Amino acid sequence: MVIAGVFASAGILATTFDALANDIQAFVVAEASADYTPARHRSALELIRATTGEVVSVASLGSSPADKAG
């Protein structure tokens, strides 16, 4: 599941917990999410990275390891 939106420390974090509970891999797009302050955004992404999902960039969405091997 690819997740983007506002309030990384609330709605996005809650969505990643829900995905984890339902055995769904969550990918949060760092540049496509936000929060009240830059520090709060960074903290939320660090928490997500450490516990409930992967934090990825927009650039990484269009590629896979197979794409890079060819």
PDB file of N, CA, C, O and CB in Angstrom:
ATOM      1  N   MET A   1       0.845  -1.163   0.000  1.00  0.00           N
ATOM      2  CA  MET A   1       0.000   0.000   0.000  1.00  0.00           C
ATOM      3  C   MET A   1       0.894   1.231   0.000  1.00  0.00           C
ATOM      4  O   MET A   1       1.779   1.352   0.847  1.00  0.00           O
ATOM      5  CB  MET A   1      -0.963  -0.005   1.211  1.00  0.00           C
ATOM      6  N   VAL A   2       0.675   2.134  -0.930  1.00  0.00           N
ATOM      7  CA  VAL A   2       1.419   3.393  -0.986  1.00  0.00           C
ATOM      8  C   VAL A   2       0.566   4.473  -0.331  1.00  0.00           C
ATOM      9  O   VAL A   2      -0.598   4.655  -0.686  1.00  0.00           O
ATOM     10  CB  VAL A   2       1.787   3.780  -2.465  1.00  0.00           C
ATOM     11  N   ILE A   3       1.153   5.188   0.627  1.00  0.00           N
ATOM     12  CA  ILE A   3       0.406   6.163   1.419  1.00  0.00           C
ATOM     13  C   ILE A   3       1.010   7.555   1.244  1.00  0.00           C
ATOM     14  O   ILE A   3       2.227   7.728   1.307  1.00  0.00           O
ATOM     15  CB  ILE A   3       0.397   5.762   2.912  1.00  0.00           C
ATOM     16  N   ALA A   4       0.151   8.532   1.025  1.00  0.00           N
ATOM     17  CA  ALA A   4       0.544   9.938   0.944  1.00  0.00           C
ATOM     18  C   ALA A   4      -0.550  10.753   1.613  1.00  0.00           C
ATOM     19  O   ALA A   4      -1.698  10.313   1.687  1.00  0.00           O
ATOM     20  CB  ALA A   4       0.773  10.398  -0.547  1.00  0.00           C
ATOM     21  N   GLY A   5      -0.201  11.939   2.100  1.00  0.00           N
ATOM     22  CA  GLY A   5      -1.220  12.788   2.709  1.00  0.00           C
ATOM     23  C   GLY A   5      -0.638  13.719   3.738  1.00  0.00           C
ATOM     24  O   GLY A   5       0.578  13.881   3.832  1.00  0.00           O
ATOM     25  N   VAL A   6      -1.509  14.330   4.509  1.00  0.00           N
ATOM     26  CA  VAL A   6      -1.077  15.262   5.546  1.00  0.00           C
ATOM     27  C   VAL A   6      -1.178  14.604   6.915  1.00  0.00           C
ATOM     28  O   VAL A   6      -1.808  13.558   7.074  1.00  0.00           O
ATOM     29  CB  VAL A   6      -1.918  16.553   5.505  1.00  0.00           C
ATOM     30  N   PHE A   7      -0.556  15.227   7.886  1.00  0.00           N
ATOM     31  CA  PHE A   7      -0.563  14.767   9.280  1.00  0.00           C
ATOM     32  C   PHE A   7       0.041  13.372   9.424  1.00  0.00           C
ATOM     33  O   PHE A   7      -0.621  12.418   9.833  1.00  0.00           O
ATOM     34  CB  PHE A   7      -1.989  14.769   9.826  1.00  0.00           C
ATOM     35  N   ALA A   8       1.322  13.292   9.072  1.00  0.00           N
ATOM     36  CA  ALA A   8       2.047  12.028   9.178  1.00  0.00           C
ATOM     37  C   ALA A   8       1.986  11.462  10.598  1.00  0.00           C
ATOM     38  O   ALA A   8       1.967  10.245  10.782  1.00  0.00           O
ATOM     39  CB  ALA A   8       3.504  12.220   8.755  1.00  0.00           C
ATOM     40  N   SER A   9       1.954  12.335  11.595  1.00  0.00           N
ATOM     41  CA  SER A   9       1.964  11.872  12.985  1.00  0.00           C
ATOM     42  C   SER A   9       0.596  11.398  13.465  1.00  0.00           C
ATOM     43  O   SER A   9       0.469  10.925  14.594  1.00  0.00           O
ATOM     44  CB  SER A   9       2.454  12.978  13.888  1.00  0.00           C
ATOM     45  N   ALA A  10      -0.411  11.516  12.636  1.00  0.00           N
ATOM     46  CA  ALA A  10      -1.761  11.088  13.041  1.00  0.00           C
ATOM     47  C   ALA A  10      -2.319  10.096  12.020  1.00  0.00           C
ATOM     48  O   ALA A  10      -2.159   8.885  12.176  1.00  0.00           O
ATOM     49  CB  ALA A  10      -2.716  12.316  13.182  1.00  0.00           C
ATOM     50  N   GLY A  11      -2.966  10.604  10.989  1.00  0.00           N
ATOM     51  CA  GLY A  11      -3.655   9.750  10.033  1.00  0.00           C
ATOM     52  C   GLY A  11      -2.751   8.787   9.286  1.00  0.00           C
ATOM     53  O   GLY A  11      -3.094   7.617   9.115  1.00  0.00           O
ATOM     54  N   ILE A  12      -1.594   9.272   8.838  1.00  0.00           N
ATOM     55  CA  ILE A  12      -0.686   8.388   8.104  1.00  0.00           C
ATOM     56  C   ILE A  12      -0.127   7.320   9.028  1.00  0.00           C
ATOM     57  O   ILE A  12      -0.081   6.147   8.660  1.00  0.00           O
ATOM     58  CB  ILE A  12       0.459   9.190   7.462  1.00  0.00           C
ATOM     59  N   LEU A  13       0.297   7.705  10.214  1.00  0.00           N
ATOM     60  CA  LEU A  13       0.806   6.730  11.178  1.00  0.00           C
ATOM     61  C   LEU A  13      -0.270   5.698  11.523  1.00  0.00           C
ATOM     62  O   LEU A  13       0.016   4.502  11.576  1.00  0.00           O
ATOM     63  CB  LEU A  13       1.292   7.441  12.456  1.00  0.00           C
ATOM     64  N   ALA A  14      -1.486   6.147  11.755  1.00  0.00           N
ATOM     65  CA  ALA A  14      -2.585   5.224  12.066  1.00  0.00           C
ATOM     66  C   ALA A  14      -2.834   4.259  10.910  1.00  0.00           C
ATOM     67  O   ALA A  14      -3.103   3.078  11.126  1.00  0.00           O
ATOM     68  CB  ALA A  14      -3.871   6.006  12.386  1.00  0.00           C
ATOM     69  N   THR A  15      -2.744   4.762   9.696  1.00  0.00           N
ATOM     70  CA  THR A  15      -2.946   3.906   8.524  1.00  0.00           C
ATOM     71  C   THR A  15      -1.862   2.839   8.433  1.00  0.00           C
ATOM     72  O   THR A  15      -2.146   1.697   8.071  1.00  0.00           O
ATOM     73  CB  THR A  15      -2.963   4.748   7.241  1.00  0.00           C
ATOM     74  N   THR A  16      -0.617   3.203   8.761  1.00  0.00           N
ATOM     75  CA  THR A  16       0.454   2.206   8.715  1.00  0.00           C
ATOM     76  C   THR A  16       0.274   1.151   9.798  1.00  0.00           C
ATOM     77  O   THR A  16       0.582  -0.019   9.574  1.00  0.00           O
ATOM     78  CB  THR A  16       1.817   2.881   8.867  1.00  0.00           C
ATOM     79  N   PHE A  17      -0.223   1.547  10.974  1.00  0.00           N
ATOM     80  CA  PHE A  17      -0.515   0.558  12.019  1.00  0.00           C
ATOM     81  C   PHE A  17      -1.613  -0.393  11.572  1.00  0.00           C
ATOM     82  O   PHE A  17      -1.525  -1.599  11.804  1.00  0.00           O
ATOM     83  CB  PHE A  17      -0.923   1.256  13.325  1.00  0.00           C
ATOM     84  N   ASP A  18      -2.649   0.142  10.931  1.00  0.00           N
ATOM     85  CA  ASP A  18      -3.737  -0.680  10.425  1.00  0.00           C
ATOM     86  C   ASP A  18      -3.238  -1.644   9.350  1.00  0.00           C
ATOM     87  O   ASP A  18      -3.623  -2.813   9.330  1.00  0.00           O
ATOM     88  CB  ASP A  18      -4.856   0.202   9.870  1.00  0.00           C
ATOM     89  N   ALA A  19      -2.392  -1.154   8.469  1.00  0.00           N
ATOM     90  CA  ALA A  19      -1.823  -2.014   7.431  1.00  0.00           C
ATOM     91  C   ALA A  19      -1.013  -3.143   8.061  1.00  0.00           C
ATOM     92  O   ALA A  19      -1.144  -4.300   7.661  1.00  0.00           O
ATOM     93  CB  ALA A  19      -0.940  -1.194   6.469  1.00  0.00           C
ATOM     94  N   LEU A  20      -0.182  -2.816   9.037  1.00  0.00           N
ATOM     95  CA  LEU A  20       0.620  -3.823   9.721  1.00  0.00           C
ATOM     96  C   LEU A  20      -0.270  -4.878  10.375  1.00  0.00           C
ATOM     97  O   LEU A  20       0.005  -6.073  10.274  1.00  0.00           O
ATOM     98  CB  LEU A  20       1.520  -3.163  10.771  1.00  0.00           C
ATOM     99  N   ALA A  21      -1.321  -4.443  11.036  1.00  0.00           N
ATOM    100  CA  ALA A  21      -2.236  -5.364  11.711  1.00  0.00           C
ATOM    101  C   ALA A  21      -2.942  -6.295  10.727  1.00  0.00           C
ATOM    102  O   ALA A  21      -3.371  -7.389  11.093  1.00  0.00           O
ATOM    103  CB  ALA A  21      -3.268  -4.582  12.509  1.00  0.00           C
ATOM    104  N   ASN A  22      -3.059  -5.851   9.475  1.00  0.00           N
ATOM    105  CA  ASN A  22      -3.733  -6.648   8.456  1.00  0.00           C
ATOM    106  C   ASN A  22      -2.754  -7.297   7.479  1.00  0.00           C
ATOM    107  O   ASN A  22      -3.142  -7.728   6.393  1.00  0.00           O
ATOM    108  CB  ASN A  22      -4.714  -5.785   7.696  1.00  0.00           C
ATOM    109  N   ASP A  23      -1.476  -7.362   7.879  1.00  0.00           N
ATOM    110  CA  ASP A  23      -0.426  -8.008   7.090  1.00  0.00           C
ATOM    111  C   ASP A  23      -0.281  -7.396   5.696  1.00  0.00           C
ATOM    112  O   ASP A  23      -0.100  -8.106   4.708  1.00  0.00           O
ATOM    113  CB  ASP A  23      -0.715  -9.492   6.967  1.00  0.00           C
ATOM    114  N   ILE A  24      -0.365  -6.064   5.636  1.00  0.00           N
ATOM    115  CA  ILE A  24      -0.195  -5.323   4.394  1.00  0.00           C
ATOM    116  C   ILE A  24       1.055  -4.461   4.539  1.00  0.00           C
ATOM    117  O   ILE A  24       1.209  -3.738   5.522  1.00  0.00           O
ATOM    118  CB  ILE A  24      -1.460  -4.448   4.066  1.00  0.00           C
ATOM    119  N   GLN A  25       1.941  -4.544   3.557  1.00  0.00           N
ATOM    120  CA  GLN A  25       3.166  -3.746   3.608  1.00  0.00           C
ATOM    121  C   GLN A  25       2.855  -2.302   3.231  1.00  0.00           C
ATOM    122  O   GLN A  25       2.275  -2.044   2.176  1.00  0.00           O
ATOM    123  CB  GLN A  25       4.249  -4.334   2.664  1.00  0.00           C
ATOM    124  N   ALA A  26       3.237  -1.366   4.085  1.00  0.00           N
ATOM    125  CA  ALA A  26       2.955   0.053   3.876  1.00  0.00           C
ATOM    126  C   ALA A  26       4.214   0.782   3.414  1.00  0.00           C
ATOM    127  O   ALA A  26       5.301   0.580   3.954  1.00  0.00           O
ATOM    128  CB  ALA A  26       2.407   0.695   5.167  1.00  0.00           C
ATOM    129  N   PHE A  27       4.041   1.637   2.398  1.00  0.00           N
ATOM    130  CA  PHE A  27       5.101   2.490   1.887  1.00  0.00           C
ATOM    131  C   PHE A  27       4.609   3.925   1.985  1.00  0.00           C
ATOM    132  O   PHE A  27       3.638   4.295   1.325  1.00  0.00           O
ATOM    133  CB  PHE A  27       5.494   2.113   0.413  1.00  0.00           C
ATOM    134  N   VAL A  28       5.269   4.732   2.799  1.00  0.00           N
ATOM    135  CA  VAL A  28       4.899   6.138   2.958  1.00  0.00           C
ATOM    136  C   VAL A  28       5.841   6.975   2.097  1.00  0.00           C
ATOM    137  O   VAL A  28       7.061   6.861   2.206  1.00  0.00           O
ATOM    138  CB  VAL A  28       4.962   6.582   4.468  1.00  0.00           C
ATOM    139  N   VAL A  29       5.266   7.811   1.247  1.00  0.00           N
ATOM    140  CA  VAL A  29       6.061   8.648   0.355  1.00  0.00           C
ATOM    141  C   VAL A  29       6.449   9.927   1.107  1.00  0.00           C
ATOM    142  O   VAL A  29       5.598  10.766   1.404  1.00  0.00           O
ATOM    143  CB  VAL A  29       5.272   8.981  -0.962  1.00  0.00           C
ATOM    144  N   ALA A  30       7.727  10.059   1.405  1.00  0.00           N
ATOM    145  CA  ALA A  30       8.207  11.156   2.245  1.00  0.00           C
ATOM    146  C   ALA A  30       7.837  12.526   1.683  1.00  0.00           C
ATOM    147  O   ALA A  30       7.351  13.386   2.417  1.00  0.00           O
ATOM    148  CB  ALA A  30       9.709  11.061   2.405  1.00  0.00           C
ATOM    149  N   GLU A  31       8.066  12.735   0.382  1.00  0.00           N
ATOM    150  CA  GLU A  31       7.799  14.045  -0.210  1.00  0.00           C
ATOM    151  C   GLU A  31       6.315  14.298  -0.438  1.00  0.00           C
ATOM    152  O   GLU A  31       5.920  15.421  -0.751  1.00  0.00           O
ATOM    153  CB  GLU A  31       8.538  14.175  -1.516  1.00  0.00           C
ATOM    154  N   ALA A  32       5.505  13.286  -0.288  1.00  0.00           N
ATOM    155  CA  ALA A  32       4.063  13.424  -0.510  1.00  0.00           C
ATOM    156  C   ALA A  32       3.297  13.317   0.804  1.00  0.00           C
ATOM    157  O   ALA A  32       2.129  12.928   0.834  1.00  0.00           O
ATOM    158  CB  ALA A  32       3.567  12.358  -1.497  1.00  0.00           C
ATOM    159  N   SER A  33       3.989  13.673   1.894  1.00  0.00           N
ATOM    160  CA  SER A  33       3.349  13.700   3.206  1.00  0.00           C
ATOM    161  C   SER A  33       3.838  14.938   3.946  1.00  0.00           C
ATOM    162  O   SER A  33       4.847  15.540   3.579  1.00  0.00           O
ATOM    163  CB  SER A  33       3.655  12.396   4.020  1.00  0.00           C
ATOM    164  N   ALA A  34       3.115  15.303   4.982  1.00  0.00           N
ATOM    165  CA  ALA A  34       3.457  16.524   5.721  1.00  0.00           C
ATOM    166  C   ALA A  34       2.980  16.396   7.161  1.00  0.00           C
ATOM    167  O   ALA A  34       2.391  15.390   7.558  1.00  0.00           O
ATOM    168  CB  ALA A  34       2.830  17.779   5.047  1.00  0.00           C
ATOM    169  N   ASP A  35       3.250  17.441   7.927  1.00  0.00           N
ATOM    170  CA  ASP A  35       2.749  17.517   9.298  1.00  0.00           C
ATOM    171  C   ASP A  35       2.755  18.980   9.728  1.00  0.00           C
ATOM    172  O   ASP A  35       3.068  19.862   8.929  1.00  0.00           O
ATOM    173  CB  ASP A  35       3.611  16.640  10.273  1.00  0.00           C
ATOM    174  N   TYR A  36       2.413  19.235  10.978  1.00  0.00           N
ATOM    175  CA  TYR A  36       2.315  20.604  11.480  1.00  0.00           C
ATOM    176  C   TYR A  36       3.635  21.356  11.390  1.00  0.00           C
ATOM    177  O   TYR A  36       3.660  22.549  11.089  1.00  0.00           O
ATOM    178  CB  TYR A  36       1.837  20.594  12.910  1.00  0.00           C
ATOM    179  N   THR A  37       4.739  20.649  11.654  1.00  0.00           N
ATOM    180  CA  THR A  37       6.070  21.257  11.588  1.00  0.00           C
ATOM    181  C   THR A  37       7.027  20.282  10.904  1.00  0.00           C
ATOM    182  O   THR A  37       6.765  19.079  10.884  1.00  0.00           O
ATOM    183  CB  THR A  37       6.588  21.636  13.016  1.00  0.00           C
ATOM    184  N   PRO A  38       8.123  20.776  10.349  1.00  0.00           N
ATOM    185  CA  PRO A  38       9.106  19.864   9.760  1.00  0.00           C
ATOM    186  C   PRO A  38       9.658  18.854  10.772  1.00  0.00           C
ATOM    187  O   PRO A  38       9.885  17.693  10.430  1.00  0.00           O
ATOM    188  CB  PRO A  38      10.250  20.662   9.162  1.00  0.00           C
ATOM    189  N   ALA A  39       9.872  19.290  12.004  1.00  0.00           N
ATOM    190  CA  ALA A  39      10.390  18.375  13.029  1.00  0.00           C
ATOM    191  C   ALA A  39       9.398  17.257  13.334  1.00  0.00           C
ATOM    192  O   ALA A  39       9.783  16.098  13.492  1.00  0.00           O
ATOM    193  CB  ALA A  39      10.716  19.144  14.313  1.00  0.00           C
ATOM    194  N   ARG A  40       8.144  17.607  13.415  1.00  0.00           N
ATOM    195  CA  ARG A  40       7.110  16.594  13.676  1.00  0.00           C
ATOM    196  C   ARG A  40       7.006  15.620  12.496  1.00  0.00           C
ATOM    197  O   ARG A  40       6.807  14.421  12.693  1.00  0.00           O
ATOM    198  CB  ARG A  40       5.735  17.272  13.937  1.00  0.00           C
ATOM    199  N   HIS A  41       7.140  16.133  11.285  1.00  0.00           N
ATOM    200  CA  HIS A  41       7.117  15.292  10.086  1.00  0.00           C
ATOM    201  C   HIS A  41       8.273  14.302  10.123  1.00  0.00           C
ATOM    202  O   HIS A  41       8.073  13.106   9.907  1.00  0.00           O
ATOM    203  CB  HIS A  41       7.189  16.157   8.806  1.00  0.00           C
ATOM    204  N   ARG A  42       9.494  14.794  10.400  1.00  0.00           N
ATOM    205  CA  ARG A  42      10.662  13.915  10.490  1.00  0.00           C
ATOM    206  C   ARG A  42      10.479  12.850  11.559  1.00  0.00           C
ATOM    207  O   ARG A  42      10.802  11.683  11.337  1.00  0.00           O
ATOM    208  CB  ARG A  42      11.915  14.727  10.781  1.00  0.00           C
ATOM    209  N   SER A  43       9.962  13.248  12.718  1.00  0.00           N
ATOM    210  CA  SER A  43       9.756  12.291  13.815  1.00  0.00           C
ATOM    211  C   SER A  43       8.765  11.205  13.430  1.00  0.00           C
ATOM    212  O   SER A  43       8.980  10.028  13.720  1.00  0.00           O
ATOM    213  CB  SER A  43       9.266  13.014  15.067  1.00  0.00           C
ATOM    214  N   ALA A  44       7.688  11.599  12.784  1.00  0.00           N
ATOM    215  CA  ALA A  44       6.679  10.629  12.361  1.00  0.00           C
ATOM    216  C   ALA A  44       7.260   9.647  11.353  1.00  0.00           C
ATOM    217  O   ALA A  44       7.022   8.443  11.445  1.00  0.00           O
ATOM    218  CB  ALA A  44       5.464  11.344  11.760  1.00  0.00           C
ATOM    219  N   LEU A  45       8.024  10.162  10.386  1.00  0.00           N
ATOM    220  CA  LEU A  45       8.621   9.275   9.389  1.00  0.00           C
ATOM    221  C   LEU A  45       9.636   8.335  10.024  1.00  0.00           C
ATOM    222  O   LEU A  45       9.729   7.173   9.628  1.00  0.00           O
ATOM    223  CB  LEU A  45       9.285  10.089   8.281  1.00  0.00           C
ATOM    224  N   GLU A  46      10.390   8.810  10.992  1.00  0.00           N
ATOM    225  CA  GLU A  46      11.343   7.952  11.699  1.00  0.00           C
ATOM    226  C   GLU A  46      10.616   6.848  12.463  1.00  0.00           C
ATOM    227  O   GLU A  46      11.061   5.700  12.472  1.00  0.00           O
ATOM    228  CB  GLU A  46      12.205   8.785  12.665  1.00  0.00           C
ATOM    229  N   LEU A  47       9.505   7.192  13.099  1.00  0.00           N
ATOM    230  CA  LEU A  47       8.725   6.200  13.828  1.00  0.00           C
ATOM    231  C   LEU A  47       8.136   5.160  12.878  1.00  0.00           C
ATOM    232  O   LEU A  47       8.169   3.962  13.161  1.00  0.00           O
ATOM    233  CB  LEU A  47       7.609   6.881  14.624  1.00  0.00           C
ATOM    234  N   ILE A  48       7.604   5.618  11.765  1.00  0.00           N
ATOM    235  CA  ILE A  48       7.054   4.696  10.768  1.00  0.00           C
ATOM    236  C   ILE A  48       8.145   3.763  10.255  1.00  0.00           C
ATOM    237  O   ILE A  48       7.947   2.551  10.174  1.00  0.00           O
ATOM    238  CB  ILE A  48       6.418   5.475   9.594  1.00  0.00           C
ATOM    239  N   ARG A  49       9.295   4.333   9.912  1.00  0.00           N
ATOM    240  CA  ARG A  49      10.420   3.540   9.401  1.00  0.00           C
ATOM    241  C   ARG A  49      10.848   2.480  10.417  1.00  0.00           C
ATOM    242  O   ARG A  49      11.192   1.361  10.037  1.00  0.00           O
ATOM    243  CB  ARG A  49      11.614   4.456   9.060  1.00  0.00           C
ATOM    244  N   ALA A  50      10.828   2.819  11.679  1.00  0.00           N
ATOM    245  CA  ALA A  50      11.294   1.906  12.721  1.00  0.00           C
ATOM    246  C   ALA A  50      10.264   0.852  13.119  1.00  0.00           C
ATOM    247  O   ALA A  50      10.629  -0.198  13.647  1.00  0.00           O
ATOM    248  CB  ALA A  50      11.687   2.690  13.934  1.00  0.00           C
ATOM    249  N   THR A  51       8.975   1.119  12.870  1.00  0.00           N
ATOM    250  CA  THR A  51       7.970   0.224  13.440  1.00  0.00           C
ATOM    251  C   THR A  51       6.943  -0.359  12.479  1.00  0.00           C
ATOM    252  O   THR A  51       6.617  -1.541  12.587  1.00  0.00           O
ATOM    253  CB  THR A  51       7.261   0.935  14.477  1.00  0.00           C
ATOM    254  N   THR A  52       6.425   0.425  11.549  1.00  0.00           N
ATOM    255  CA  THR A  52       5.226  -0.035  10.846  1.00  0.00           C
ATOM    256  C   THR A  52       5.311  -0.074   9.334  1.00  0.00           C
ATOM    257  O   THR A  52       4.422  -0.636   8.695  1.00  0.00           O
ATOM    258  CB  THR A  52       4.110   0.816  11.215  1.00  0.00           C
ATOM    259  N   GLY A  53       6.345   0.501   8.734  1.00  0.00           N
ATOM    260  CA  GLY A  53       6.382   0.514   7.278  1.00  0.00           C
ATOM    261  C   GLY A  53       7.687   1.028   6.746  1.00  0.00           C
ATOM    262  O   GLY A  53       8.644   1.249   7.488  1.00  0.00           O
ATOM    263  N   GLU A  54       7.710   1.217   5.446  1.00  0.00           N
ATOM    264  CA  GLU A  54       8.888   1.769   4.789  1.00  0.00           C
ATOM    265  C   GLU A  54       8.600   3.190   4.351  1.00  0.00           C
ATOM    266  O   GLU A  54       7.490   3.514   3.930  1.00  0.00           O
ATOM    267  CB  GLU A  54       9.309   0.903   3.585  1.00  0.00           C
ATOM    268  N   VAL A  55       9.614   4.032   4.457  1.00  0.00           N
ATOM    269  CA  VAL A  55       9.515   5.411   3.974  1.00  0.00           C
ATOM    270  C   VAL A  55      10.303   5.465   2.674  1.00  0.00           C
ATOM    271  O   VAL A  55      11.488   5.132   2.641  1.00  0.00           O
ATOM    272  CB  VAL A  55      10.062   6.461   5.040  1.00  0.00           C
ATOM    273  N   VAL A  56       9.642   5.884   1.609  1.00  0.00           N
ATOM    274  CA  VAL A  56      10.252   5.879   0.282  1.00  0.00           C
ATOM    275  C   VAL A  56      10.175   7.268  -0.340  1.00  0.00           C
ATOM    276  O   VAL A  56       9.470   8.150   0.152  1.00  0.00           O
ATOM    277  CB  VAL A  56       9.565   4.845  -0.627  1.00  0.00           C
ATOM    278  N   SER A  57      10.910   7.442  -1.426  1.00  0.00           N
ATOM    279  CA  SER A  57      10.862   8.703  -2.165  1.00  0.00           C
ATOM    280  C   SER A  57       9.968   8.541  -3.386  1.00  0.00           C
ATOM    281  O   SER A  57       9.666   7.425  -3.808  1.00  0.00           O
ATOM    282  CB  SER A  57      12.285   9.155  -2.587  1.00  0.00           C
ATOM    283  N   VAL A  58       9.553   9.659  -3.940  1.00  0.00           N
ATOM    284  CA  VAL A  58       8.752   9.637  -5.169  1.00  0.00           C
ATOM    285  C   VAL A  58       9.547   8.947  -6.271  1.00  0.00           C
ATOM    286  O   VAL A  58       8.999   8.143  -7.024  1.00  0.00           O
ATOM    287  CB  VAL A  58       8.346  11.080  -5.603  1.00  0.00           C
ATOM    288  N   ALA A  59      10.813   9.253  -6.367  1.00  0.00           N
ATOM    289  CA  ALA A  59      11.665   8.673  -7.422  1.00  0.00           C
ATOM    290  C   ALA A  59      11.718   7.152  -7.353  1.00  0.00           C
ATOM    291  O   ALA A  59      11.803   6.489  -8.387  1.00  0.00           O
ATOM    292  CB  ALA A  59      13.079   9.233  -7.323  1.00  0.00           C
ATOM    293  N   SER A  60      11.671   6.595  -6.156  1.00  0.00           N
ATOM    294  CA  SER A  60      11.784   5.146  -6.015  1.00  0.00           C
ATOM    295  C   SER A  60      10.493   4.411  -6.398  1.00  0.00           C
ATOM    296  O   SER A  60      10.516   3.192  -6.572  1.00  0.00           O
ATOM    297  CB  SER A  60      12.162   4.802  -4.589  1.00  0.00           C
ATOM    298  N   LEU A  61       9.403   5.105  -6.529  1.00  0.00           N
ATOM    299  CA  LEU A  61       8.134   4.439  -6.833  1.00  0.00           C
ATOM    300  C   LEU A  61       8.092   3.834  -8.221  1.00  0.00           C
ATOM    301  O   LEU A  61       7.421   2.825  -8.436  1.00  0.00           O
ATOM    302  CB  LEU A  61       7.003   5.407  -6.687  1.00  0.00           C
ATOM    303  N   GLY A  62       8.791   4.428  -9.156  1.00  0.00           N
ATOM    304  CA  GLY A  62       8.743   3.943 -10.524  1.00  0.00           C
ATOM    305  C   GLY A  62       9.785   2.904 -10.858  1.00  0.00           C
ATOM    306  O   GLY A  62       9.879   2.481 -12.011  1.00  0.00           O
ATOM    307  N   SER A  63      10.570   2.478  -9.890  1.00  0.00           N
ATOM    308  CA  SER A  63      11.635   1.530 -10.183  1.00  0.00           C
ATOM    309  C   SER A  63      11.563   0.336  -9.242  1.00  0.00           C
ATOM    310  O   SER A  63      10.984   0.402  -8.158  1.00  0.00           O
ATOM    311  CB  SER A  63      13.003   2.208 -10.076  1.00  0.00           C
ATOM    312  N   SER A  64      12.159  -0.739  -9.687  1.00  0.00           N
ATOM    313  CA  SER A  64      12.265  -1.936  -8.862  1.00  0.00           C
ATOM    314  C   SER A  64      13.663  -2.486  -9.038  1.00  0.00           C
ATOM    315  O   SER A  64      14.362  -2.080  -9.966  1.00  0.00           O
ATOM    316  CB  SER A  64      11.182  -3.002  -9.239  1.00  0.00           C
ATOM    317  N   PRO A  65      14.093  -3.393  -8.182  1.00  0.00           N
ATOM    318  CA  PRO A  65      15.432  -3.968  -8.362  1.00  0.00           C
ATOM    319  C   PRO A  65      15.595  -4.598  -9.750  1.00  0.00           C
ATOM    320  O   PRO A  65      16.686  -4.550 -10.318  1.00  0.00           O
ATOM    321  CB  PRO A  65      15.705  -5.020  -7.278  1.00  0.00           C
ATOM    322  N   ALA A  66      14.538  -5.182 -10.298  1.00  0.00           N
ATOM    323  CA  ALA A  66      14.613  -5.783 -11.625  1.00  0.00           C
ATOM    324  C   ALA A  66      14.869  -4.724 -12.692  1.00  0.00           C
ATOM    325  O   ALA A  66      15.598  -4.974 -13.652  1.00  0.00           O
ATOM    326  CB  ALA A  66      13.324  -6.545 -11.938  1.00  0.00           C
ATOM    327  N   ASP A  67      14.268  -3.530 -12.529  1.00  0.00           N
ATOM    328  CA  ASP A  67      14.485  -2.446 -13.487  1.00  0.00           C
ATOM    329  C   ASP A  67      15.946  -2.018 -13.507  1.00  0.00           C
ATOM    330  O   ASP A  67      16.487  -1.709 -14.568  1.00  0.00           O
ATOM    331  CB  ASP A  67      13.592  -1.250 -13.151  1.00  0.00           C
ATOM    332  N   LYS A  68      16.574  -1.998 -12.364  1.00  0.00           N
ATOM    333  CA  LYS A  68      17.962  -1.540 -12.252  1.00  0.00           C
ATOM    334  C   LYS A  68      18.939  -2.578 -12.778  1.00  0.00           C
ATOM    335  O   LYS A  68      20.030  -2.220 -13.223  1.00  0.00           O
ATOM    336  CB  LYS A  68      18.295  -1.210 -10.803  1.00  0.00           C
ATOM    337  N   ALA A  69      18.575  -3.858 -12.740  1.00  0.00           N
ATOM    338  CA  ALA A  69      19.473  -4.926 -13.172  1.00  0.00           C
ATOM    339  C   ALA A  69      19.612  -4.971 -14.684  1.00  0.00           C
ATOM    340  O   ALA A  69      20.641  -5.412 -15.196  1.00  0.00           O
ATOM    341  CB  ALA A  69      18.977  -6.265 -12.663  1.00  0.00           C
ATOM    342  N   GLY A  70      18.587  -4.519 -15.411  1.00  0.00           N
ATOM    343  CA  GLY A  70      18.584  -4.616 -16.874  1.00  0.00           C
ATOM    344  C   GLY A  70      19.345  -3.552 -17.479  1.00  0.00           C
ATOM    345  O   GLY A  70      19.445  -3.485 -18.704  1.00  0.00           O
TER     346      GLY A  70
END
